[in-house]
Amino acid sequence: MSSIDTKDEDGTSYIVVHGSFVFDLHKPFRQAYQSLPGGRRVVVDLSRADYIDSAGLGMLLRLREHLGGDSATITLHGANTAIREILDVANFGRLFQLD
């Protein structure tokens, strides 16, 4: 079952994706970032995600837009090989920090 967890640590907000990052997570993902102010450093932890589709990519773009677009500091952390390939094909390395 897919889910979202959040935590704040040392001025950074973490959004942890569990399972498949698909449209079913739209509402919990939006709730995870909705109250975050622009300029906030955010890490989306994908180390527990096993899949991402176009809806997941779109949610990441909405997060970026919410946090200020080009001025946002967002790291996509821990993506497995398959997710990393999708992020690379979608050129997300130009929009997000990937580690």
Secondary structure by P-SEA (a helix, b strand, c coil): ccbbbbbbcccbbbbbbcccccccaaaaaaaacccccccbbbbbcccccccccaaaaaaaaaaaaaacccccccccccccaaaaaaaaaaccccccccc
